[in-house]
Amino acid sequence: MTQLSRRQVANYVACQLANETNNVQQMAKQVAGYLLATKQTRQSQLMINDILTALKQYGFFFASVTTATELNNQLKQQINIFLNSKTDANNIQLEHKIDPKIKGGVIINTADNEYDFSLQSKLDRLRSLV
Amino acid sequence: MLSLNEISYFAAETSAEAESGIGALGIDPFAILLQAGTFVIIFYLVKKYALDKISDTLAERRQTIDEGLSNAHKADQRLSQVELEAEQIIAKAQTKADKFVDQAQAESNRIIQDAEVTANLKAEKIIKDANHQIDNNRQKATKELKAEILNLVATATESIIDEKIDPDKDARLIKTALEAK
């Protein structure tokens, strides 16, 4: 079996997802099978990041949003505007998680960036000055 | 040779005859002549047997005395010369001593000055080190105080956030953070 680079695989998967040739679950299985076959399971997170980065070429942008409380629609819209200003992506998809440990604020993780506006990180930065 | 008695007799005869001439004046020519002869004989004997020796002895004494005087004179001259040399030596020694004293004084002054300079430098260094140590201690204390304050602020802020944060405040916080960026 010919060994493809991780970036090549990521581009292929992104193309398939963008054109909706295959659904997400099918592509996930294929990618998982490929990683197992090539013994690259340790690089699964890197593969995901590469796929998310490749999807930006097709106008898709995925972000993980973590807050301490529920997000209302107005805030989601605000986060979309923020990410749009950073990426110029049209189709932004958010994955929201609630984590009380961040105490307040928001953490936005993208494939290649992290925007941490949480209170916990501010407290950590304050303590790091000690 | 006439014996002594005959001479006495002859003298008495002569004296008896003389009383009629010069003897009337109390002068006895024979006695004078006899005394003169005696004197000549004694003089001859003395000259022959004693005078030369005495003269030689006196000459030797004189020579000895002259030599002694000469030696004394020489000794005086030598003494004067020695005294002069001694004075010169003493003067030189005094000059050298003065020079040594001056050098010693200069050296002691230099040592004192060096010691003063060294002492001043050491004192300055001690003061500088002490100031440096004080600054270090002050900075350390300030840093520790700042760390303590920051820790207290962080802890207090965390407690306040745990008690006071609610969804509305959190939403305002998120909105403010996103708009600021």
Interface residues (C-beta under 8 A of the other chain):
Chain A: T67 A68 T69 E70 N72 Q74 L75 Q78 I79 I81 F82 K103 G104 G105 V106 Y115 F117 L119 L123 L126 R127 L129 V130
Chain B: K146 A147 L150 N151 V153 A154 T157 E158 I161 D162 I165 D166 P167 K169 D170 A171 L173 I174 K175 A177 L178 E179 K181
